[in-house]
Amino acid sequence: MPDTITLAGRPPSASHLTLSQIMDQHHTNLMGTVHGGRILNLIDSVAGVVAARHSDGPAVTAAIDETAFLRAVRVGDVVHVDARITWAGRSSMEVAVKVSADRWDRAVPPVDVATAHLVMVAVDDHGDPRAVPPLLPQTDGDRRRYREAQIRREHRLALRRALLDGAGEG
């Protein structure tokens, strides 16, 4: 990746996306609720689109962390997957995802059902990392999410170093 490329920065709002989908019986697990793997698939798919929008091309998932399933999703619920870039580096980006659901049988506000943070890496046609535009936080919320993303990044890197250091210990 050439160091001479200078890309124009972008605000998180430029790539923000919300996808909504009605859950049906094909999405259920043995408990009769929507399978967590289906929710993870939606999270990963929407994060990939957001990362591709920010980086102007394909991006692959490097890590999914801090995933929390807060409530079960049921058949008939309308699931909303909301994703935004919270941090961008040289070739990687963090995408924060919040999943909520409208309960089909109640006139109540949507409930939070899951959250996740993903690290996406922009890649070129050969699968090699490529440069991404810097992120330009604009609101107080953007700046807070950016700072929190930097903390998560430091934690991920420290964990990776610790795991690699102990990998040969058996």
C-alpha positions in Angstrom: 0.0 0.0 0.0 1.7 3.3 -1.1 2.2 5.8 1.7 1.8 8.7 -0.8 -1.9 8.3 -1.2 -3.9 11.0 0.5 -7.6 10.4 0.7 -10.2 12.9 1.6 -11.7 12.3 5.0 -15.4 11.4 5.5 -17.9 11.8 8.3 -19.6 8.7 9.8 -22.9 9.9 8.4 -21.6 9.4 4.8 -21.7 5.6 5.2 -24.3 5.0 8.0 -26.9 2.4 7.1 -30.0 0.8 8.6 -31.4 -2.5 7.1 -34.8 -3.8 8.2 -36.0 -7.3 7.7 -39.1 -9.3 8.9 -38.0 -12.5 10.6 -39.9 -15.7 9.6 -40.0 -19.4 10.6 -36.9 -20.2 8.4 -34.8 -18.1 10.7 -35.6 -20.0 13.9 -33.5 -22.2 16.2 -34.8 -25.2 18.2 -36.1 -22.8 20.9 -38.5 -21.2 18.3 -36.7 -17.9 18.4 -34.5 -16.4 15.7 -31.1 -18.1 15.6 -28.2 -16.0 16.9 -26.3 -17.0 13.7 -28.9 -15.3 11.6 -28.5 -12.1 13.6 -24.7 -12.4 13.3 -25.1 -12.8 9.5 -27.2 -9.6 9.3 -24.6 -7.8 11.5 -21.7 -8.9 9.3 -23.5 -8.1 6.1 -24.5 -4.6 7.0 -21.1 -3.8 8.5 -19.5 -4.9 5.2 -21.7 -2.5 3.2 -20.9 0.3 5.6 -17.2 -0.4 5.4 -17.3 -0.6 1.6 -19.2 2.7 1.4 -16.6 4.4 3.6 -13.6 2.9 1.7 -15.0 3.0 -1.8 -14.6 -0.8 -2.4 -14.6 -4.2 -0.9 -13.8 -4.8 2.8 -13.5 -8.1 4.7 -14.2 -8.9 8.3 -11.1 -9.2 10.4 -12.8 -9.4 13.8 -16.2 -9.4 15.5 -16.0 -8.6 19.1 -18.1 -7.3 22.0 -21.2 -9.0 20.6 -24.0 -9.1 23.1 -27.4 -10.7 22.6 -29.7 -8.7 24.8 -33.1 -10.2 24.0 -34.6 -12.9 21.9 -36.0 -12.1 18.4 -39.2 -13.8 17.5 -40.9 -14.8 14.3 -42.7 -11.8 12.9 -40.5 -9.3 14.5 -39.1 -6.6 12.2 -35.3 -6.4 12.9 -33.4 -3.2 12.3 -29.7 -3.4 11.9 -28.0 0.0 12.3 -24.3 0.3 11.5 -21.8 3.2 11.4 -18.1 3.6 11.1 -16.7 4.7 14.5 -12.9 4.6 13.7 -10.7 4.4 10.6 -6.9 3.7 10.4 -4.6 3.1 7.5 -6.6 0.1 6.0 -8.9 -1.0 8.8 -12.2 0.4 10.2 -14.3 -0.3 13.2 -18.0 -0.6 12.6 -20.5 -0.4 15.5 -23.7 -2.2 15.0 -26.9 -2.0 17.0 -29.8 -4.4 16.4 -33.4 -3.6 17.5 -36.7 -5.2 16.8 -40.3 -4.1 16.5 -42.5 -6.6 18.2 -45.2 -7.7 15.7 -47.8 -8.3 18.3 -47.4 -5.1 20.5 -47.6 -1.4 19.8 -44.4 -0.7 21.8 -41.2 1.1 20.8 -38.5 -1.1 19.3 -36.4 -3.1 21.8 -32.6 -3.5 21.7 -31.7 -7.1 20.9 -28.0 -7.1 20.1 -24.8 -5.0 19.7 -21.5 -5.7 18.1 -18.2 -4.1 17.0 -16.5 -5.3 13.9 -13.1 -4.6 12.4 -13.2 -4.5 8.7 -10.2 -4.3 6.4 -10.4 -2.7 3.0 -8.8 -4.9 0.3 -7.8 -4.5 -3.3 -8.4 -6.9 -6.2 -5.6 -9.2 -5.0 -7.0 -9.3 -1.4 -4.2 -7.1 -0.1 -5.0 -4.3 2.4 -5.6 -0.9 0.8 -5.8 2.7 2.1 -9.1 4.0 3.5 -10.2 7.6 4.0 -9.7 9.1 7.5 -12.9 9.3 9.6 -14.0 12.9 10.4 -16.2 12.8 13.5 -18.6 15.8 13.4 -20.9 15.5 16.4 -20.2 15.0 20.1 -21.6 11.5 19.7 -19.2 10.8 16.8 -16.2 12.0 18.8 -17.3 9.9 21.8 -17.7 6.8 19.7 -14.3 7.5 18.1 -12.5 7.7 21.5 -14.3 4.5 22.6 -13.2 2.8 19.4 -9.6 3.7 20.0 -9.8 2.1 23.5 -11.3 -1.1 22.0 -8.5 -1.1 19.3 -5.8 -0.8 22.0 -7.5 -3.7 23.9 -7.7 -5.9 20.7 -4.0 -5.2 19.9 -2.9 -6.0 23.5 -5.0 -9.2 23.5 -3.6 -10.3 20.1 0.0 -9.7 21.3 -0.6 -11.6 24.5 -2.2 -14.5 22.6 0.6 -14.6 20.1 3.3 -14.5 22.8 1.7 -17.5 24.5 0.9 -19.4 21.3 4.0 -21.6 21.5 3.4 -22.7 25.1 1.1 -25.6 24.2 
